Structure formats: structure tokens, C-alpha cells
Amino acid sequence: MSVEFEGKKACIAPEGVFIIGTYDEKGVPNAMNAAWGAQSDYGEITLFLAKHKTTDNIKHTKAFTVAFATKDTVDIADYFGVETGNKVNKIEKAGCHVHKSHHVNAPIIEEFPVTLECECTSYDDNTGILVGKIVAQQADESVLTDGKIDYDKLQPIIFDIATMTYRLIGPVVGQAFHDGLKLKG
């Protein structure tokens, strides 16, 4: 027997834990935690954001970074979601280290092992939809295997809206664009 839930409590998974980094008009770095986003094309990311200091910064700089929260960075990542950059310098308070991206006017937060460097292609104040062109990606060597990002080493987390928790992305269970071929006949 199935149980019905209201639409606002729908369990949609996975929801990434994306850390969006920006600079304000004075060059002060800021970061926020966002769960609603996805790769929307090759070299493109789309995020769904309400109005924040981060969105104001993006409108000013036309750039942002997206880091992937991990098992080792869960406390920092969650802090970036529960504090507002309008009141405190979250980067400083969290004890994070940043350096400016070589490709866009946005900070790379060194505590996160994988970061996308993005140019803002569009942001809509009414819908909160942010689209970015990914111009480069940085990855710490510690999360690479044979020159590729290894999720077992990275240990990225997802947001579980049903239980309001963070979960690890699990092991490989199949080969994409391969395992279903046996059913083609």
C-alpha cells in the first residue's frame, strides 16, 4: 500500500550540495549553499536561487564558482547555507582560504577539492534561474584517478530533502550507455 505526501514534501533525488562562490563589488569573497541545480548542457550549469547576496554579486561580476560539498566539508557547506553573507563574512568566519580564479572574477575556495569556474550567461530575478557557462574546472590531485575525478575519493554529498540530511553518493552499480544494450535484443 502506498502513502501519499503533499507536493512540497516530494522526495526528488539526487539534489547536489553546490557551494556558489562570488566576489562583491569591493572584492570580498562570499559563498552560499544551494541544492537545486543541474548540468543543463555540455559545459553549462543551471541553478535555481532566491534573492541572496550571492545573486546580487553575480549580477555585478557576471561570474561565479561552484564547488562540490564533500563528506569532509559538510560542516563548512552547511554553515554556508545557514548564515547570511549580508551580515557576516562567511568565508572568514568559516576559516576558509580562497584565491581568485584564473578564468573568471570569482573565488576558488581551497577547502573544496573540485570547483567549476563559470561565467553568468543569464540570471532572471523573477524565476531565480541562473545559467552559467563552465569555462574551466579545478580538481585537487587527491581526488583523481587516471586524470579523472574519482567519486570514491571525492566523496561528494547530496541533500536528502525527505529527512533533511546529507548523504554520500554511493558506489558504481552499472555502466552508462552499456548495461541496457542487452535489453535491445
DRENKOLSE-575659 format. One record per residue (C-alpha): residue number from 1; x, y, z. Coordinates in nm, 4 decimals. Each point is the difference from the previous one (the first is absolute). Layout:
+-----+----------+----------+----------+
!   k !       px !       py !       pz !
+-----+----------+----------+----------+
! NUM !        X !        Y !        Z !
...
+-----+----------+----------+----------+
This chain:
+-----+----------+----------+----------+
!   k !       px !       py !       pz !
+-----+----------+----------+----------+
!   1 !   0.0000 !   0.0000 !   0.0000 !
!   2 !   0.1403 !   0.3406 !  -0.0916 !
!   3 !  -0.0025 !   0.3108 !   0.2175 !
!   4 !  -0.0819 !   0.3414 !  -0.1436 !
!   5 !   0.2032 !   0.3142 !   0.0838 !
!   6 !  -0.0673 !   0.3622 !  -0.0868 !
!   7 !   0.1861 !   0.1350 !  -0.3016 !
!   8 !   0.2231 !   0.2323 !   0.2028 !
!   9 !   0.1443 !  -0.3043 !   0.1775 !
!  10 !   0.0788 !  -0.1877 !  -0.3219 !
!  11 !   0.3215 !  -0.1976 !   0.0150 !
!  12 !   0.2026 !   0.0847 !  -0.3093 !
!  13 !   0.3479 !  -0.1455 !  -0.0030 !
!  14 !   0.2790 !   0.0536 !  -0.0404 !
!  15 !   0.0243 !   0.3639 !   0.0960 !
!  16 !   0.3590 !   0.1183 !  -0.0083 !
!  17 !   0.1594 !   0.2107 !   0.2692 !
!  18 !   0.1453 !   0.2831 !  -0.2069 !
!  19 !   0.2124 !   0.2720 !   0.1588 !
!  20 !  -0.0263 !   0.3159 !  -0.2085 !
!  21 !   0.2901 !   0.2406 !   0.0371 !
!  22 !  -0.0092 !   0.3665 !  -0.0991 !
!  23 !   0.1702 !   0.3319 !   0.0604 !
!  24 !  -0.1951 !   0.3101 !   0.0977 !
!  25 !   0.0599 !   0.3461 !  -0.1467 !
!  26 !   0.2901 !   0.0525 !   0.2438 !
!  27 !   0.1661 !  -0.3325 !  -0.0829 !
!  28 !  -0.1069 !  -0.1714 !   0.3232 !
!  29 !  -0.0630 !  -0.3739 !  -0.0554 !
!  30 !  -0.3322 !  -0.1584 !   0.0921 !
!  31 !  -0.1472 !  -0.3497 !  -0.0244 !
!  32 !  -0.3412 !  -0.1593 !   0.0256 !
!  33 !  -0.1360 !  -0.3533 !   0.0052 !
!  34 !  -0.2532 !  -0.0887 !  -0.2702 !
!  35 !  -0.1671 !  -0.3349 !  -0.0637 !
!  36 !  -0.2124 !   0.0675 !  -0.3040 !
!  37 !   0.2204 !  -0.0204 !  -0.3043 !
!  38 !   0.1143 !  -0.2216 !  -0.2835 !
!  39 !   0.2197 !  -0.0287 !  -0.3038 !
!  40 !  -0.2308 !   0.1337 !  -0.2716 !
!  41 !   0.2241 !  -0.0560 !  -0.3036 !
!  42 !   0.3604 !  -0.0833 !  -0.0736 !
!  43 !   0.1983 !   0.2763 !   0.1690 !
!  44 !  -0.3072 !   0.1552 !   0.1636 !
!  45 !  -0.1501 !   0.0046 !   0.3499 !
!  46 !  -0.3420 !   0.1264 !   0.1053 !
!  47 !  -0.0823 !   0.0896 !   0.3601 !
!  48 !  -0.3294 !   0.1085 !   0.1527 !
!  49 !   0.0583 !   0.2717 !   0.2593 !
!  50 !  -0.2065 !   0.2492 !   0.1934 !
!  51 !   0.1370 !   0.3523 !   0.0521 !
!  52 !   0.3208 !  -0.0080 !   0.2040 !
!  53 !   0.3207 !   0.1972 !   0.0367 !
!  54 !   0.1421 !  -0.2592 !  -0.2396 !
!  55 !  -0.2497 !   0.0848 !  -0.2736 !
!  56 !   0.0691 !   0.3713 !   0.0465 !
!  57 !   0.3728 !  -0.0757 !  -0.0327 !
!  58 !  -0.0546 !  -0.2046 !  -0.3170 !
!  59 !  -0.1972 !   0.2822 !  -0.1587 !
!  60 !   0.2931 !   0.2291 !   0.0779 !
!  61 !   0.2935 !  -0.2248 !  -0.1022 !
!  62 !  -0.1703 !  -0.2270 !  -0.2584 !
!  63 !   0.1982 !  -0.2898 !   0.1467 !
!  64 !  -0.0121 !  -0.2703 !   0.2671 !
!  65 !   0.1600 !  -0.3253 !   0.1046 !
!  66 !  -0.1744 !  -0.3215 !   0.0975 !
!  67 !   0.1739 !  -0.2372 !   0.2401 !
!  68 !  -0.1307 !  -0.3428 !   0.0918 !
!  69 !  -0.0544 !  -0.0613 !   0.3696 !
!  70 !   0.1548 !  -0.3200 !   0.1311 !
!  71 !  -0.0070 !  -0.2213 !   0.3061 !
!  72 !   0.3042 !   0.1899 !   0.1317 !
!  73 !  -0.1524 !   0.3453 !  -0.0629 !
!  74 !  -0.3547 !  -0.0620 !   0.1278 !
!  75 !   0.0310 !   0.2415 !   0.2966 !
!  76 !   0.1291 !   0.2856 !  -0.2153 !
!  77 !  -0.2556 !  -0.0725 !  -0.2724 !
!  78 !  -0.2894 !  -0.0002 !   0.2450 !
!  79 !   0.1253 !   0.3219 !   0.1620 !
!  80 !  -0.0040 !   0.1661 !  -0.3415 !
!  81 !  -0.3700 !  -0.0876 !  -0.0144 !
!  82 !  -0.1066 !   0.1105 !   0.3478 !
!  83 !   0.1808 !   0.3353 !   0.0173 !
!  84 !  -0.0597 !   0.3092 !  -0.2115 !
!  85 !   0.2780 !   0.1833 !  -0.1756 !
!  86 !  -0.1951 !   0.3213 !   0.0542 !
!  87 !   0.0970 !  -0.0075 !   0.3693 !
!  88 !   0.3417 !  -0.1703 !   0.0215 !
!  89 !   0.2998 !  -0.0923 !  -0.2113 !
!  90 !  -0.0795 !  -0.3728 !  -0.0217 !
!  91 !   0.3334 !  -0.0912 !  -0.1602 !
!  92 !   0.1937 !   0.1632 !   0.2829 !
!  93 !  -0.2280 !  -0.1343 !   0.2744 !
!  94 !   0.0271 !  -0.3570 !  -0.1368 !
!  95 !   0.3794 !   0.0303 !  -0.0122 !
!  96 !   0.0110 !  -0.0719 !  -0.3732 !
!  97 !   0.2766 !   0.0948 !  -0.2401 !
!  98 !  -0.0683 !   0.1401 !  -0.3460 !
!  99 !   0.1847 !   0.1041 !  -0.3080 !
! 100 !  -0.1351 !   0.1706 !  -0.3085 !
! 101 !  -0.0847 !  -0.2178 !  -0.2960 !
! 102 !   0.2343 !   0.0423 !  -0.2954 !
! 103 !  -0.3002 !  -0.0117 !  -0.2347 !
! 104 !  -0.2876 !   0.1929 !   0.1619 !
! 105 !  -0.0443 !   0.2754 !   0.2597 !
! 106 !  -0.0950 !  -0.2374 !   0.2825 !
! 107 !   0.1737 !  -0.1733 !   0.2923 !
! 108 !   0.1169 !  -0.3587 !   0.0161 !
! 109 !  -0.0519 !  -0.1263 !   0.3546 !
! 110 !   0.3018 !  -0.2172 !   0.0656 !
! 111 !  -0.1672 !  -0.2297 !   0.2540 !
! 112 !  -0.2170 !  -0.1506 !  -0.2757 !
! 113 !   0.1853 !  -0.2422 !  -0.2309 !
! 114 !  -0.2026 !   0.0588 !  -0.3205 !
! 115 !  -0.1125 !   0.3380 !  -0.1318 !
! 116 !  -0.1667 !   0.1136 !  -0.3219 !
! 117 !   0.0892 !   0.3489 !  -0.1250 !
! 118 !  -0.3030 !   0.1590 !  -0.1643 !
! 119 !  -0.1023 !   0.3051 !  -0.1992 !
! 120 !  -0.3575 !   0.1108 !   0.0567 !
! 121 !  -0.1905 !  -0.0337 !  -0.3262 !
! 122 !  -0.3343 !   0.0949 !   0.1553 !
! 123 !  -0.1725 !   0.0665 !   0.3288 !
! 124 !  -0.3720 !   0.0697 !   0.0310 !
! 125 !  -0.1094 !   0.1925 !   0.3119 !
! 126 !  -0.3583 !  -0.1229 !  -0.0393 !
! 127 !   0.0705 !  -0.3734 !  -0.0274 !
! 128 !   0.3357 !  -0.0108 !   0.1807 !
! 129 !   0.1443 !  -0.2085 !  -0.2831 !
! 130 !   0.3758 !   0.0449 !  -0.0393 !
! 131 !   0.1737 !  -0.1468 !  -0.3038 !
! 132 !   0.3767 !  -0.0134 !  -0.0188 !
! 133 !   0.2502 !  -0.0979 !  -0.2643 !
! 134 !   0.2663 !  -0.2238 !   0.1563 !
! 135 !   0.3294 !   0.1355 !  -0.1331 !
! 136 !   0.2354 !  -0.2111 !   0.2135 !
! 137 !   0.0045 !  -0.2587 !   0.2770 !
! 138 !   0.2537 !  -0.0336 !   0.2801 !
! 139 !   0.0583 !  -0.3305 !   0.1809 !
! 140 !   0.2437 !  -0.0850 !   0.2753 !
! 141 !   0.2307 !  -0.2872 !  -0.0990 !
! 142 !  -0.1157 !  -0.1925 !   0.3082 !
! 143 !  -0.3400 !  -0.0661 !  -0.1622 !
! 144 !   0.1301 !  -0.1136 !  -0.3389 !
! 145 !   0.0543 !  -0.3467 !  -0.1428 !
! 146 !   0.1595 !  -0.0237 !  -0.3444 !
! 147 !  -0.0594 !   0.3731 !  -0.0478 !
! 148 !  -0.3752 !  -0.0216 !   0.0657 !
! 149 !  -0.2029 !   0.1018 !   0.3049 !
! 150 !  -0.0564 !  -0.3092 !   0.2129 !
! 151 !  -0.3229 !   0.0225 !   0.2004 !
! 152 !   0.1260 !  -0.2661 !   0.2424 !
! 153 !   0.2891 !   0.2334 !   0.0891 !
! 154 !  -0.2011 !   0.3248 !  -0.0234 !
! 155 !  -0.2864 !  -0.1296 !   0.2172 !
! 156 !  -0.2561 !   0.2598 !  -0.1156 !
! 157 !  -0.3155 !   0.0409 !   0.2013 !
! 158 !  -0.3614 !   0.0542 !  -0.0990 !
! 159 !  -0.2844 !   0.1699 !   0.1833 !
! 160 !  -0.2789 !  -0.2371 !   0.1087 !
! 161 !  -0.3054 !   0.2236 !   0.0251 !
! 162 !  -0.2181 !  -0.2823 !   0.1407 !
! 163 !   0.2102 !  -0.0282 !   0.3170 !
! 164 !   0.1776 !   0.3402 !  -0.0119 !
! 165 !   0.3397 !  -0.1716 !   0.0018 !
! 166 !   0.3101 !  -0.0270 !  -0.2142 !
! 167 !   0.0887 !  -0.3355 !  -0.1554 !
! 168 !   0.3021 !  -0.1376 !  -0.1803 !
! 169 !  -0.0239 !  -0.0895 !  -0.3665 !
! 170 !   0.0416 !  -0.3764 !  -0.0117 !
! 171 !   0.1962 !  -0.2592 !  -0.1958 !
! 172 !  -0.0198 !  -0.0737 !  -0.3731 !
! 173 !  -0.2948 !  -0.2288 !  -0.0815 !
! 174 !   0.0108 !  -0.0044 !  -0.3801 !
! 175 !   0.1600 !   0.1245 !  -0.3207 !
! 176 !  -0.1808 !   0.2904 !  -0.1726 !
! 177 !  -0.1038 !  -0.0472 !  -0.3634 !
! 178 !   0.1025 !  -0.3644 !   0.0238 !
! 179 !  -0.1949 !  -0.2092 !   0.2506 !
! 180 !  -0.3352 !   0.0553 !  -0.1687 !
! 181 !   0.1275 !  -0.1160 !  -0.3375 !
! 182 !  -0.0740 !  -0.3633 !   0.0929 !
! 183 !  -0.3711 !   0.0865 !   0.0091 !
! 184 !   0.0007 !   0.1445 !  -0.3532 !
! 185 !  -0.0009 !  -0.3508 !  -0.1450 !
+-----+----------+----------+----------+
